[in-house]
Amino acid sequence: MKDTRVREGQSAAKLGSQCRGSALSWTVIDGVIELALHREPCNELGSESLEEFEKFAAALENMQAAAHALIVYSELKPGFCAGADLRELYHRSQAMTKADAAKGVRNFLERIHRVLNLIDAAPLTTIAAVHGVTFGGGFELALACDLIIADKMARFCFPELRLGLIPGFGGIPRLKRDLGNAVVRDLLLTGRSFNATKAQQIGLVSQVVGEGEALRAARATAAQMRKFDRATAAAAKNFIKPVPHEELRREIDIFCELFARPAVQAGLRRFVESTDAQPYLP
């Protein structure tokens, strides 16, 4: 197969739209949008990432007219995404009054919900190619996609309970939409992680592949989808994958109510002061 990946010196005009930021980058090649995450150490989602996600969301409306698939993946070795940038969240909240901190958290959640809802409802087939750590907000990003392809080293977890919180980026409504309540309760109430094999068994993951092979498999899947009528695929997606807007709004309300509790601030402080190399791991 001829290699059509972007090479140094080739122009965007020839190969499609492309942009590289500090936290994420995207390119369009042969009708496939590839969104790469690359914010060290493990793609934590903070204000910088959100701003770039918003730029991507604005560009997506134009790019999707000439595309049939979107692949989201990480360029970093530790994993797909460790979730929200809790250190930034903590330090910002400490520098504000309680009222301003609450407003800031709600604004952040509403903004990231708009981005993920757009990805969720996009008239494209969207694929999360994940490996390693896929926790919290990173798990929620993957859940916004139509398909999750995981390498065998991927692990999925909602660790928010340890901080006195619930997932805030849409994880609960999307899990309830896609899986049985028993699985949702297990992930949400125990805080334990699932490996890729378990995730496939419960219907969370569509494919499990060898270590380091998730992106290759996602590209092969996207190429297969090119054979089908785009309008038909979009209609099928719209029918089987409604965006649970009302529950998503309620999730934001509950998260903000919990965030104001002293126990949450204490949990965030313990996380920030942790000397563990990867404190988000179970």
Buried (B, 14 or more C-beta within 10 A) or exposed (E): EEEEEBEEEEEEEEBBBBEEBEBBBBBBBBBBBBBBBBBEBBBBBBBBBBBBBBBBBEBBEEBBEEBBBBBBBBEBEBBBBBBBBBBBBBEBBEEEEEEEBBEBBBEBBEBBBEBBBBBBBBBBBBBBBBBBBBBBBBBBBBBBBBBBBBBBBBBBBBBBBEBBBBBBBBBBBBBBBBBEEEBBEBBBEEBBBBBBEBBBEBEBBBBBBEEEBBBBBBBEBBBEBBEEEBEEBBEEBEEEBEBBEEBBEEBBEEBBEBBBEEEBBEBBEEBBEEEEEEBBBE
